[in-house]
Structure formats: C-alpha cells, structure tokens
Amino acid sequence: MGGGYGYGYGGPSFGTIATFGVLDAIGDGMREGRQNAEIRNTRAELEQERMKAFELEQRLKMIEMQQMQQAGQRPMIIQQAPPAAVAQ
C-alpha cells in the first residue's frame, strides 16, 4: 500500500528531491547560456550599427566637402576618430 501521491510512506525520498534539484540546475544553466548568447549577439549588432553610422557620417562629410569645393568655398577639414569598441 502506498501513502498516496506517488511517494510511498514518509513523503518524497532524498533521491527524488536531489533529482529535481539537478534538473533545476541544468535548466538554469541552459537559460543562462541562452541569455549570454543573446547578449553577445546584441553587442555585435550594436557594434555593427555604430560602424554603419560612423561610415554614413564620413560619407556625408565627404559629400559636403565636395559641394563646398564645387561652389568655390574652402572646406573645413574635421577629423573624427571612429567610435570606440564595446568592451565585452
């Protein structure tokens, strides 16, 4: 005869509780791995977007300088460093 609820007499055994703990730890590890991968992907996408914005800004400056030269004005040369890379 059992005590009901599938545990027999005296409630769940230590092995059953330990198994649930191990499964919980595995699930936590998998979730953390997915979150870390998502963070890495987001950082990489952000860096790509920063580089695209920098390149567009440089192109715009070049076009403005060309237009000023065509209009006979002396262009102002402004040097700007590329955006700093995101620390990972």
C-alpha positions as a Markdown table, in Angstrom:
| # | Residue | x | y | z |
|---|---|---|---|---|
| 1 | Met | 0.0 | 0.0 | 0.0 |
| 2 | Gly | 1.4 | 3.5 | -0.5 |
| 3 | Gly | 1.0 | 6.7 | 1.2 |
| 4 | Gly | -0.7 | 8.3 | -1.8 |
| 5 | Tyr | 0.6 | 10.9 | -4.2 |
| 6 | Gly | 3.3 | 8.5 | -5.5 |
| 7 | Tyr | 5.7 | 9.0 | -2.6 |
| 8 | Gly | 5.1 | 5.9 | -0.5 |
| 9 | Tyr | 5.4 | 6.3 | 3.2 |
| 10 | Gly | 7.2 | 9.3 | 4.6 |
| 11 | Gly | 7.0 | 11.6 | 1.6 |
| 12 | Pro | 9.5 | 12.1 | -1.2 |
| 13 | Ser | 12.8 | 10.4 | -0.9 |
| 14 | Phe | 16.1 | 12.2 | -0.9 |
| 15 | Gly | 16.9 | 10.8 | -4.3 |
| 16 | Thr | 13.7 | 12.3 | -5.8 |
| 17 | Ile | 14.5 | 15.7 | -4.2 |
| 18 | Ala | 18.1 | 15.6 | -5.4 |
| 19 | Thr | 16.9 | 14.7 | -9.0 |
| 20 | Phe | 14.6 | 17.7 | -9.0 |
| 21 | Gly | 17.5 | 19.9 | -7.8 |
| 22 | Val | 19.8 | 18.6 | -10.6 |
| 23 | Leu | 17.1 | 19.2 | -13.2 |
| 24 | Asp | 16.5 | 22.7 | -11.9 |
| 25 | Ala | 20.3 | 23.4 | -12.1 |
| 26 | Ile | 20.5 | 22.1 | -15.7 |
| 27 | Gly | 17.5 | 24.3 | -16.7 |
| 28 | Asp | 19.1 | 27.3 | -15.0 |
| 29 | Gly | 22.4 | 26.7 | -16.9 |
| 30 | Met | 20.7 | 26.3 | -20.2 |
| 31 | Arg | 18.7 | 29.6 | -19.6 |
| 32 | Glu | 21.9 | 31.4 | -18.6 |
| 33 | Gly | 23.7 | 30.1 | -21.7 |
| 34 | Arg | 20.9 | 31.4 | -24.0 |
| 35 | Gln | 20.9 | 34.7 | -22.2 |
| 36 | Asn | 24.7 | 35.1 | -22.6 |
| 37 | Ala | 24.4 | 34.2 | -26.3 |
| 38 | Glu | 21.7 | 36.8 | -26.8 |
| 39 | Ile | 23.8 | 39.4 | -25.0 |
| 40 | Arg | 26.8 | 38.6 | -27.3 |
| 41 | Asn | 24.6 | 38.9 | -30.4 |
| 42 | Thr | 23.1 | 42.2 | -29.2 |
| 43 | Arg | 26.5 | 43.6 | -28.6 |
| 44 | Ala | 27.7 | 42.5 | -32.0 |
| 45 | Glu | 24.7 | 44.1 | -33.7 |
| 46 | Leu | 25.2 | 47.3 | -31.7 |
| 47 | Glu | 28.8 | 47.5 | -32.8 |
| 48 | Gln | 27.8 | 46.9 | -36.5 |
| 49 | Glu | 25.2 | 49.7 | -36.2 |
| 50 | Arg | 27.8 | 52.1 | -34.7 |
| 51 | Met | 30.2 | 51.4 | -37.5 |
| 52 | Lys | 27.4 | 51.9 | -40.1 |
| 53 | Ala | 26.5 | 55.3 | -38.5 |
| 54 | Phe | 30.2 | 56.3 | -38.5 |
| 55 | Glu | 30.6 | 55.4 | -42.2 |
| 56 | Leu | 27.5 | 57.3 | -43.1 |
| 57 | Glu | 28.7 | 60.3 | -41.2 |
| 58 | Gln | 32.0 | 60.2 | -43.0 |
| 59 | Arg | 30.3 | 59.9 | -46.4 |
| 60 | Leu | 28.1 | 62.9 | -45.6 |
| 61 | Lys | 31.1 | 65.0 | -44.6 |
| 62 | Met | 32.9 | 64.0 | -47.9 |
| 63 | Ile | 29.8 | 65.0 | -49.9 |
| 64 | Glu | 29.6 | 68.3 | -48.1 |
| 65 | Met | 33.3 | 69.0 | -48.8 |
| 66 | Gln | 32.8 | 68.2 | -52.5 |
| 67 | Gln | 29.8 | 70.5 | -52.7 |
| 68 | Met | 31.8 | 73.3 | -51.0 |
| 69 | Gln | 34.7 | 72.8 | -53.4 |
| 70 | Gln | 32.4 | 72.9 | -56.4 |
| 71 | Ala | 30.9 | 76.2 | -55.0 |
| 72 | Gly | 34.4 | 77.6 | -54.7 |
| 73 | Gln | 34.5 | 77.7 | -50.9 |
| 74 | Arg | 37.3 | 76.4 | -48.9 |
| 75 | Pro | 36.2 | 73.3 | -47.0 |
| 76 | Met | 36.8 | 72.9 | -43.3 |
| 77 | Ile | 38.6 | 69.6 | -42.6 |
| 78 | Ile | 37.4 | 67.9 | -39.4 |
| 79 | Gln | 38.9 | 64.7 | -38.3 |
| 80 | Gln | 36.9 | 62.4 | -36.1 |
| 81 | Ala | 38.0 | 59.1 | -34.6 |
| 82 | Pro | 35.9 | 56.1 | -35.1 |
| 83 | Pro | 33.6 | 55.1 | -32.3 |
| 84 | Ala | 35.2 | 53.1 | -29.5 |
| 85 | Ala | 34.6 | 49.3 | -29.5 |
| 86 | Val | 32.3 | 48.0 | -26.8 |
| 87 | Ala | 34.1 | 46.1 | -24.1 |
| 88 | Gln | 32.9 | 42.5 | -23.7 |
